[in-house]
Amino acid sequence: MRFDLYAELASQTACPTDGRLPAGLASGFVDGCTSWSARGSQERNDARDRYRRRAASASLALPDWLRLEPSFESLPHDDWLGLEVDFTLESPWYSKDDRPFHVLDNPVRKDRVFGVPYMSAASWKGLLRWSCRMHWDEPAWILHLFGNERGEGEDFQRGALAFFPTWFSKIGFEVINPHSRKTRAGTQPILYEVVPAGTQGTLHLLYAPLPGAGARDRVRPEQAIDRLLDAIGALLTRYGISAKRTAGWGAARVDECRAHRKGREPLRESTPVALKRALRSWSEPGESVNG
């Protein structure tokens, strides 16, 4: 038995055909395929075919006992608000993985430990800030929700929103074939590993302002949440949440929206607009539910 990973990979006599999923997409199986693909063009094609068949063959859902998704059922403070938006992808989702070596040229982003495709909390924050700015200039409520841009040294302010990753359970593959403007013929097909259309996901957001943050920032929290929900709806259904949004990737259908608050029964609505209206029956986020 070897204890050197690279020595083990170098000793392979064949490309691996099986691997424990989803962890095998983070190490083990994917390492063996990547190492084998470096031996020549035939080995590269063989490794890519075997990886594709294996990656698309099963559900990659994380086990429930890991409890990686947040629970907003027991929020500790009256001012906090938990938001959840269930959605279904209507076109492929793609975000490039940061793994330096991979059997594919364009692997989808996966968790480094579990091998599950996911959209990071930072990606959600950046896209939602952008969606807000598409409709409104830089008003005080955007700063209140998102805080300063990264790198802001002076007067730095943390936003009132906390973001969480979204986990996906399927992998598929898409081919983009760029066409020559002169000949209008395909040039070189490019393979992308993606999360396929029809896959479900959930956006989790927690509005957790510091005491007095609304008054300090001169914003009405309920107005900020209203506009945030508008931005969420536009991002998912109009703009898309994927890289290559200009190609139509990452568009989604909203299935259900939920809001959680201490001392209240959760609100459930079919769209962000409907949830925004339902939230008006609650007290303002900056006000105690007990009045």
Number of C-alpha atoms within 10 A of each C-alpha: 4 8 7 8 11 12 10 12 17 11 10 12 8 12 21 17 14 15 17 11 19 24 18 20 24 18 16 17 21 25 20 25 26 22 20 25 21 13 10 10 10 11 18 20 15 16 25 21 15 16 25 16 13 19 22 16 13 13 14 21 15 16 8 8 6 7 9 13 14 14 12 20 15 11 17 12 14 18 21 20 20 23 20 20 24 18 21 18 23 20 22 27 30 26 24 16 19 13 12 5 13 18 22 21 14 16 21 24 21 23 18 15 12 17 19 25 28 21 23 17 16 13 17 21 18 12 18 21 21 14 20 22 14 13 12 12 9 12 11 15 22 21 18 24 25 19 18 17 14 7 7 10 9 7 6 12 14 15 20 20 18 18 18 20 20 19 22 22 18 22 24 18 16 15 11 12 13 13 13 11 8 6 8 9 11 12 11 12 12 12 15 20 25 24 28 23 19 15 18 21 21 20 20 22 22 20 19 21 22 13 10 10 17 21 11 10 14 12 18 17 23 18 13 18 19 17 18 21 22 18 22 24 21 18 22 23 17 15 19 24 25 24 15 14 17 10 11 17 22 28 23 27 18 21 16 16 23 18 23 21 23 19 15 12 10 14 15 16 17 14 20 24 16 13 20 21 12 14 16 11 8 14 15 16 23 18 12 13 16 7 6
